[in-house]
Amino acid sequence: MQLIKITSVPLKYTISTENARLTVPQIEPAEMNQKTTPLKINIDTEPVKMRMDSSECLKSMGMKSVADYAKEAPAKTQQTTNEVTAEYVQMGNKMTQPGMTIAEVMREKSLSNTTIETVIGSIPSVKIDMSWEPASAKFDVRRSKSETDWKTAAQEMEFIPSSIRLEIEQYADVIIEYIGGHNYVPPSSNPDYEENE
């Protein structure tokens, strides 16, 4: 007769897994900024410069300026004064001679000073002073310039490892049940006792 019933309860569980993942979300896109300065040329020119000085040439032809006459005037005035003074001194000396009259003195003077001066200055003897500077040109070139500013895309990589989840639904167990009857001592105390004959 079997008195004990043993029941084995197995372990019951659920396993769920997730694979590893690598995500690359793009946060900021790439940008390129370009700044260009164009070519620039500056040209500074100077024309031909010519200088002509004809004052000495004109002087050689007898054509003088007011300034030249102003410079020569004091010297000529002194010379004229000296000549007139000498002339009057000579006239006074002649008047002291016996038999000399004023009319005789004037006649001698007119005969002795009969001179003719001609000035021909149509052909210059001095050249015109000429000087010149050649034309010039200065170039200032500013080269074109290009500046590029690169901004790379900002990216972050996110790694999600694999995961395993174990969910236990039922723990393992052993159930022991006593399926036998009661033992009465003495046996006659069992209500179902029947005495054997």
Phi, psi and chi 1 to 4 in degrees:
 res  aa     phi    psi   chi1   chi2   chi3   chi4
   1 MET       -  129.2  178.2  176.7  179.3      -
   2 GLN   -81.9  126.1 -176.3  179.1   -1.5      -
   3 LEU  -103.2  -26.4  -61.6  177.8      -      -
   4 ILE  -123.3  136.5  -62.9  174.0      -      -
   5 LYS  -115.5  119.5  179.5 -177.7  178.7 -177.4
   6 ILE  -109.4  121.7  -60.2  174.5      -      -
   7 THR  -115.0  126.3  -55.1      -      -      -
   8 SER   -97.8  121.9  176.2      -      -      -
   9 VAL   -99.2  116.2  178.9      -      -      -
  10 PRO   -74.9  161.4   29.2  -33.7      -      -
  11 LEU   -76.1  130.1  176.6   66.4      -      -
  12 LYS  -118.5  124.3 -173.3 -175.8  -72.1 -174.2
  13 TYR  -146.5  165.3   58.4   90.3      -      -
  14 THR  -127.0  130.6  -56.8      -      -      -
  15 ILE  -112.7  125.1  -62.1  176.5      -      -
  16 SER  -122.9  136.0   59.6      -      -      -
  17 THR  -123.3  151.9   62.1      -      -      -
  18 GLU  -127.0  130.9  -69.7 -174.3    5.5      -
  19 ASN   -72.1  156.9  -63.8  -31.7      -      -
  20 ALA   -68.8  146.0      -      -      -      -
  21 ARG  -133.6  145.7  -61.4 -166.6  -49.7  -87.2
  22 LEU  -124.0  113.9  178.3   64.1      -      -
  23 THR  -110.2  142.1   59.5      -      -      -
  24 VAL  -126.4   82.5 -174.2      -      -      -
  25 PRO   -76.4  138.0   26.6  -31.8      -      -
  26 GLN   -90.8  117.2 -177.9  171.0  -47.0      -
  27 ILE   -86.7  -54.4  -61.1  174.9      -      -
  28 GLU  -127.0  131.7  -67.6 -176.7    5.9      -
  29 PRO   -73.5  163.1   27.2  -33.8      -      -
  30 ALA   -71.6  146.3      -      -      -      -
  31 GLU  -133.0  147.1  -68.3 -178.2    2.0      -
  32 MET  -133.3  122.6 -176.5 -173.4   74.5      -
  33 ASN  -113.8  129.1  -64.3  -37.1      -      -
  34 GLN  -125.6  129.8 -171.0  170.3   16.5      -
  35 LYS  -121.7  125.0 -179.1  179.9  179.0 -177.6
  36 THR  -120.4  129.2  -56.9      -      -      -
  37 THR  -103.2  121.7  -56.9      -      -      -
  38 PRO   -72.6  164.4   26.5  -33.2      -      -
  39 LEU   -66.9  138.7  175.3   69.0      -      -
  40 LYS  -134.9  130.0 -174.7  176.7 -179.1 -179.0
  41 ILE  -124.1  124.5  -59.0  175.7      -      -
  42 ASN  -110.5  127.7  -65.2  -34.3      -      -
  43 ILE  -117.2  121.5  -56.7  175.1      -      -
  44 ASP  -113.2  114.4 -173.8   11.1      -      -
  45 THR  -113.4  147.3   59.2      -      -      -
  46 GLU  -122.8  125.0  -70.1  -73.7  -20.0      -
  47 PRO   -73.3  172.0   26.4  -32.9      -      -
  48 VAL   -64.1  133.2  176.4      -      -      -
  49 LYS  -109.9  124.5  -65.9 -179.2 -179.7  178.3
  50 MET  -125.5  133.7 -179.4  174.5  -71.9      -
  51 ARG  -118.5  132.7  -69.0 -177.3  -67.0  -86.5
  52 MET  -128.4  123.3  -63.2  177.9   63.4      -
  53 ASP  -117.2  106.2 -174.2    2.9      -      -
  54 SER  -105.7   13.7   60.4      -      -      -
  55 SER   -64.5  -43.9   58.7      -      -      -
  56 GLU   -69.5  -35.2  -65.2  -62.9  -33.1      -
  57 CYS   -63.5  -43.4  178.1      -      -      -
  58 LEU   -67.5  -35.4  -66.7  175.3      -      -
  59 LYS   -62.3  -39.8  -77.2 -178.1 -174.6  179.5
  60 SER   -66.8  -19.5   67.2      -      -      -
  61 MET   -95.2    3.7  -63.6  172.6   63.0      -
  62 GLY    88.6    6.1      -      -      -      -
  63 MET  -102.0  108.5  -68.1 -179.0  -78.2      -
  64 LYS  -110.8  157.2  -61.6  179.2 -178.9  179.5
  65 SER   -87.1  168.6   64.8      -      -      -
  66 VAL   -60.9  -37.1  176.3      -      -      -
  67 ALA   -64.3  -39.6      -      -      -      -
  68 ASP   -63.4  -43.7  -66.5  -27.3      -      -
  69 TYR   -63.5  -37.4  -77.3  113.0      -      -
  70 ALA   -64.9  -35.9      -      -      -      -
  71 LYS   -70.1  -37.5  -70.3  179.1 -178.2  178.9
  72 GLU   -82.6  -18.7  -65.0  174.9   -1.3      -
  73 ALA   -58.7  -47.0      -      -      -      -
  74 PRO   -60.7  -41.4  -24.2   34.0      -      -
  75 ALA   -66.8  -41.0      -      -      -      -
  76 LYS   -68.1  -36.7  -75.4 -168.6  173.5 -177.4
  77 THR   -61.8  -43.8  -58.2      -      -      -
  78 GLN   -64.4  -41.1 -175.6   64.1   39.4      -
  79 GLN   -63.8  -43.4 -178.6 -178.3   -3.3      -
  80 THR   -63.6  -40.6  -56.2      -      -      -
  81 THR   -62.7  -42.6  -57.0      -      -      -
  82 ASN   -64.3  -41.1  -67.2  -19.9      -      -
  83 GLU   -66.5  -42.2  -70.0  177.0   -3.5      -
  84 VAL   -65.9  -39.7  170.9      -      -      -
  85 THR   -64.9  -42.9  -57.4      -      -      -
  86 ALA   -64.8  -35.8      -      -      -      -
  87 GLU   -66.4  -42.4 -174.4  177.4  -18.6      -
  88 TYR   -68.9  -32.8  -80.7  110.5      -      -
  89 VAL   -65.5  -44.0  170.3      -      -      -
  90 GLN   -63.3  -40.2  -70.8  176.6    2.8      -
  91 MET   -63.5  -39.3 -173.6 -178.3  -63.3      -
  92 GLY   -65.2  -39.2      -      -      -      -
  93 ASN   -64.9  -38.9  -69.9  -24.9      -      -
  94 LYS   -69.4  -33.1  -72.6 -177.1 -179.9 -178.7
  95 MET   -67.9  -21.4  -69.1  -67.4  -68.2      -
  96 THR   -78.6  -14.5   58.4      -      -      -
  97 GLN   -73.0  144.9  -64.6  176.7    3.8      -
  98 PRO   -67.9  135.1   16.8  -23.5      -      -
  99 GLY    82.9    7.0      -      -      -      -
 100 MET   -94.7  126.1 -175.8   65.3   68.0      -
 101 THR  -110.9  171.9   62.0      -      -      -
 102 ILE   -67.2  -36.8  -66.6  176.9      -      -
 103 ALA   -64.9  -37.8      -      -      -      -
 104 GLU   -67.6  -38.7 -173.3   66.3   24.0      -
 105 VAL   -65.4  -42.9  171.3      -      -      -
 106 MET   -65.4  -36.5  -64.8  -58.0  -66.7      -
 107 ARG   -66.6  -42.5 -172.8 -178.4   65.9   81.5
 108 GLU   -64.7  -36.9  -72.5 -178.5    1.9      -
 109 LYS   -66.6  -42.1 -178.8 -179.0  177.9 -177.4
 110 SER   -67.9  -32.8   62.9      -      -      -
 111 LEU   -77.9  -35.0  -68.2  174.2      -      -
 112 SER   -79.3  -23.3   63.7      -      -      -
 113 ASN  -106.4   22.8  -69.2  -27.7      -      -
 114 THR   -83.7   90.8  -53.7      -      -      -
 115 THR  -130.1  147.4   57.8      -      -      -
 116 ILE  -119.2  124.4  -60.8  173.3      -      -
 117 GLU  -111.5  127.1  -77.8 -173.2   25.8      -
 118 THR  -120.2  135.9   56.7      -      -      -
 119 VAL  -117.4  114.4  177.9      -      -      -
 120 ILE  -112.3  111.7  -59.3  174.1      -      -
 121 GLY  -127.5   37.6      -      -      -      -
 122 SER   -77.4  -23.6   59.5      -      -      -
 123 ILE  -103.0  116.5  -59.9  175.3      -      -
 124 PRO   -70.8  145.5   25.5  -33.0      -      -
 125 SER  -100.9   -8.5   59.9      -      -      -
 126 VAL  -121.6  135.5  179.9      -      -      -
 127 LYS   -77.3  158.8  -64.9 -179.7  179.5  179.2
 128 ILE   -72.2  131.9  -62.7  175.6      -      -
 129 ASP   -79.0  113.4 -175.8   13.5      -      -
 130 MET  -122.8  137.3  -62.9  177.7   61.6      -
 131 SER  -144.9  152.2   61.5      -      -      -
 132 TRP  -149.8  155.3   64.2  -77.1      -      -
 133 GLU  -118.4  131.7  -67.5 -179.5    7.1      -
 134 PRO   -68.2  160.5   25.2  -32.9      -      -
 135 ALA   -68.0  151.2      -      -      -      -
 136 SER  -136.8  152.8   63.1      -      -      -
 137 ALA  -140.1  131.2      -      -      -      -
 138 LYS  -116.3  130.9  -65.5 -179.8 -179.7  178.4
 139 PHE  -111.3  128.9  -64.8   87.3      -      -
 140 ASP  -117.9  110.0 -176.8   14.3      -      -
 141 VAL  -109.0  124.9  179.6      -      -      -
 142 ARG  -107.2  115.3 -172.6 -177.4   68.8 -175.9
 143 ARG   -66.7  152.8  -62.4  179.5  179.9  177.2
 144 SER   -71.0  147.1   61.3      -      -      -
 145 LYS  -136.5  137.5 -176.0  171.2   60.7  174.3
 146 SER  -128.3  127.3  179.1      -      -      -
 147 GLU  -118.3  128.7  -64.8  179.3   -3.9      -
 148 THR  -118.5  128.0  -55.7      -      -      -
 149 ASP  -114.5  112.8 -177.1   16.3      -      -
 150 TRP   -97.3  135.6  -74.3   92.6      -      -
 151 LYS  -125.3  110.2 -177.6  179.3  178.3 -178.0
 152 THR   -73.6  157.9   57.5      -      -      -
 153 ALA   -68.7  136.6      -      -      -      -
 154 ALA   -91.3  118.6      -      -      -      -
 155 GLN  -128.3  146.7  -65.0  179.3  -16.7      -
 156 GLU  -126.1  133.7  -69.2 -176.5   -0.8      -
 157 MET   -99.8  132.2  -59.0  177.5   70.3      -
 158 GLU  -119.9  122.6 -177.8 -179.3    0.8      -
 159 PHE  -106.2  122.5  176.0   73.9      -      -
 160 ILE  -109.0  111.4  -59.4  174.4      -      -
 161 PRO   -69.2  163.3   25.3  -32.0      -      -
 162 SER   -70.2  153.3   60.9      -      -      -
 163 SER  -135.7  147.8   63.1      -      -      -
 164 ILE  -125.3  127.2  -61.3  174.9      -      -
 165 ARG  -116.8  125.2 -175.1  174.0   61.7 -173.9
 166 LEU  -110.6  118.9  176.3   64.8      -      -
 167 GLU  -116.4  116.1 -177.1  178.4   -6.6      -
 168 ILE   -88.4  119.0  -61.6  176.2      -      -
 169 GLU   -90.8  -30.5  -62.2  177.9   -1.1      -
 170 GLN  -153.3  128.9  176.4  179.1  -62.4      -
 171 TYR   -79.0  152.5  -70.8   99.0      -      -
 172 ALA   -69.0  144.3      -      -      -      -
 173 ASP  -154.5  159.5 -163.8    3.6      -      -
 174 VAL  -125.5  121.6  175.7      -      -      -
 175 ILE  -106.9  120.8  -60.1  173.6      -      -
 176 ILE  -110.6  121.6  -59.5  174.0      -      -
 177 GLU  -118.7  135.6  -65.2  179.4  -80.7      -
 178 TYR   -89.8  115.3  178.9   72.1      -      -
 179 ILE  -108.2    4.0   57.8  175.0      -      -
 180 GLY   -79.4  171.4      -      -      -      -
 181 GLY   -85.8 -166.8      -      -      -      -
 182 HIS   -92.2  145.6  -59.5  -74.9      -      -
 183 ASN  -103.5  119.4  -68.0  -36.1      -      -
 184 TYR  -102.3  137.8  -67.7   94.6      -      -
 185 VAL  -127.0  120.7  177.3      -      -      -
 186 PRO   -67.5  161.2   28.6  -33.6      -      -
 187 PRO   -59.2  -22.6  -22.3   31.8      -      -
 188 SER   -71.5  -11.1   59.5      -      -      -
 189 SER   -79.6   -8.2   61.3      -      -      -
 190 ASN   -72.7  130.6 -174.7   -8.0      -      -
 191 PRO   -64.5  -24.2    1.7   -3.4      -      -
 192 ASP   -94.5   16.3  -63.1  -32.1      -      -
 193 TYR   -71.2  136.8  176.4   77.5      -      -
 194 GLU  -129.0  128.3  -69.5 -178.4    1.7      -
 195 GLU   -80.1  134.9 -173.2  174.5   -9.1      -
 196 ASN   -79.6  141.6  -65.3  -32.8      -      -
 197 GLU   -97.4      -  -66.5 -179.3    0.7      -
